[in-house]
């Protein structure tokens, strides 16, 4: 279940900040984004090609931009400064979902061990609701782009998102006909090496689907294409690093579990200028 209390607090901060910017008279843009997600987690072997491409999902979102180069209250350009002509604030609410399975050498068909069967039977779902802000830098003039001096405007961005995550986990290993079947929460049904050097008094069980919230760092590079005076197309390549290793619901202590969860998202978008 999504952490609604924390998310509501973050949304309140978001609304207050946007109201403040609106009072300053800057112009606004709004748009939608969507595209495929590659979720890099503790499923499979990290950096394994089959894992990276096999655990792919989908995401979509709503974006809002504050454009400092133009004033909505007077339909005029702002003071011609470097910041106003090269930076925008991007605010976003987005959602992504990825079905997770184990891929790579430990589940190859030639592996016929019990542990290989347990890995093949285990699957999960990562689903995340994000709200956050990024600052986007346009190396070429935003004013010139809006005036059709050129059609393409590359950009790079960096920001912070608040993430509410609600993973799922399941397994088909074991006696599923048993009315007392506990699935992934029965240690006998999941990969035994996740419990190497495991101390139940000190270490959390390696699977947790209670969900929660965390912050994440977001960076991206992309390009806009000018369609007409009031609309752009956008292509965006995003990297997002979570400050938690529980986003996918799995956190074991094997050697290849050195990093927190993260994702790569390639999205396309349509941006409309409100003012």
ABEGO torsion letter per residue (X at the ends): XBBAAAAAAAAAAAAAAAAAAAAAGBBBBBBBBBEBBBBBBABEBBGBAAAAAABBBBBBBBBBBBBAABBAAAGBBBBBBAAAAABBBBBBBBBBBBBBBBBEAAABAABABAAAAAAAABBBBBBBBBBBBBBBBBABBAAAAAAGABABBBBBBBBBBBBBBBBBBBBABEBAABAABAEAABAAABBAAAABGBBAAABBBABBAAEEBBBBBBBBBBBBBBABAABBBBBBBBBBBBABAAAAGBBBABAABABBBBBBBBBBBBBBBAX
